[in-house]
Amino acid sequence: MIVTTPLGFTALGWKFYLVWATVAFSIIPSVYFFFPETTGLSVEEIDQVFIDSPSVLKTVALAEQRRKQKRETGEIKIENFNDGKKPETFHGEL
């Protein structure tokens, strides 16, 4: 097993924190640009977005286009999973 952190600190010293900071901050733009918002789309529609996307960079735009189409046609519905019943309360022991 290769342990990178001790080797990194041995080679770079305190500058190895910059490596970890770079990795951590690179997550923010990658989530923004590569993870599409899927609110209002069914699982099948989400799957179709990934299938129809011409490239990794176009997936987010395509998902937003599909969500906008559903909003305009009024297809987005809020599902009521409990059929209007009050949620059951747990009265037992944990």
LINUR-V138677 format. One record per run of one state. SS is the DSSP state (2 for helix, 1 for strand, 0 for the rest). FROM is the first residue (numbers start at 1). TO is the last residue. If there is no record, write none. Layout:
ss=SS from=FROM to=TO
ss=SS from=FROM to=TO
This chain:
ss=0 from=1 to=3
ss=2 from=4 to=34
ss=0 from=35 to=42
ss=2 from=43 to=52
ss=0 from=53 to=55
ss=2 from=56 to=73
ss=0 from=74 to=94
